[in-house]
């Protein structure tokens, strides 16, 4: 492998990791355009409950995310195999949690563990997801919590993101 080839592979892996970080952030902050920018519009997507193109998937997943008052998407370090200068296979394990407020005002939800089996393509100068299969490995209920408010003895800010355009969100 030449130095130029090694550098190209490192740059590809870095760009792919940026897309995966953007994927999580844009779900959590309800950024529809940012989420769409993670996929090529024609990318086939299979989440089990949804099978179709990325262009059709993004509005569906964003509507689901808007049902939670708080959401967190954590991805592990991806395993990336750059198979040629414009194509890579990627596997990433992830945890996702969402919390909704019930009628009594308590928050409860579900914690999910699974893996993303992705293909990435570089078109022009940009890497995006060109195929995604999500595999759910397990889920676990998050019991209702009577309060998710800051602890007065240790006050940390808590965000409740209910729509896009939150004042704390930054496009990175």
N, C-alpha and C positions, 0 to 999 in steps of 0.2 A: 504494500500500500504506500503510495507516495504521500509526501507532506501535504500537497494540495488536496488529495482525496481525503486524508484524515481531517483536515480543516473543514472541508465541505460537510463531512459527516457530523462533526461537532456542531457546526452551525445549524444543520438540519435538526439535530437533537435538541438544541437550545430553542429553536423556533417552535418545535412541537411541544416542548414543555411550557412555553409561553401560551400556546393555544389552550392547553389543558388548565393552566392557571386562570386564564380568561373565562373558560367554560364555568368553573366553580364560582368565580366572582360575579359573573353576569347573572347567574341563577340567583345567587344570594341577594344581590342588589336589584333584581327585577329589571335588568337592562336588556330589553328585547333585541335591539340592534346589535349589541355586543354579543349576545348569545347566537344570533344568526351568523355573525362573522366567524364563528368557530367551525362552521360546516360549509362545504360546497353545497349549494342549493339542491343539486341532484343526488346527493349522497343517500344511499339506502340506509334506513334506520330501523332497527328491530329492538324494541323494548318489551316485547310480549304483548302488552296492552295496546301498542302502536306498532304498525309496520307500514312504512311508506318513505317518502322523501324528507330530507331535512327541512326543505321549505315548508312542508305541511306539518312537520313535527314541532318546530319552534313555537308556533302559537299554542299548540296543545300543551307542551311542557310548561310554558310560561303561565298559562291559565291554572295549571295544577299548582305551581309554585305560589301563585297569588292567593291560594286558599290557606296558606300558612302565614301566621303573623311573624314568625321567625323561622329561618331555615339556615342550614349549614351544610356545605358540601366539602368534604375533605378527601383529597386524592393522595395516594401513596406515590412514591417515586416510580415513574413509568419504566417498564422494560421496552426499549425501543430498538428495533432492527431496521436500519436503513438499507433497503435491498437494492436500490439504484438511486441516482441523483434526484429523482422526482417521486419516489415511492417509499413508504415505510410501514411496517406492521408494528402495532403498539398494544401492550396490555397494561392496564392500570387498575389496581384495587382501590376501592373507595368506600367511605362511610358517608351516609347522608342522614340528617335528622330534620324533622319539621315539627313545629309546635303550633297548635291552634288553640284559641280561647274557646272554652265551652260556655254553656248557658250560665253557669255559676261564676264565670270569670276566671276559672282556673285554666292553666295551660297543660295540655297533654299532647302526645303525638306518637311517632314511631321512629325508631333508629333502624336503618337499613345497611346491610353490608353486601357488597357485590363487586363485580369486575366489568370493566369496559374493554371489549375486544375491538380495536379500531384499525382502520387503514387510514393513512394520511397521504395526500398528494400535494405536490408543489406545482402550482399553476402560475405561470409568470414568475414572480419573485415571492409568492405567498404560499405557506403551508396551511392546510385546513384538513379537517376530518372528511374523508371521502367514503367511509363506510363505518357504521357503528352497530355492534350487537352488545346489549347490556344483559348480564347474567346476574340475577338476584340469588345470592348464596344464603341469606338469612334475614330475618327482621325481628325486632323486639319492641314491644310497646314501652313507651315512656309514660309512667304513671302520672296522673294529674298532679300538678303542683299548684297549691293555692295561690302562690304569688311568685312572680318572676321579677319583682321590683328590686332595686338596689338595696343592699344591706346598709343601714345607716352607719354601722360601725366600720364598714369597709366599702364606701360608696364608689362603685364603678359605673360608668355610663352603660345603659342598655338601649339598644336600638330596636324599634319595632318598624320594620320596613313593609309597608302595606301596598306601595305602588312604586313605579319607577320614578326617578328624579329626586331621590333623597338628597338632602343638603350635604351629607357627609360623603356621598359617592364621588369618586374621582375616576375619570377615564385615564387609564395607565397605558 
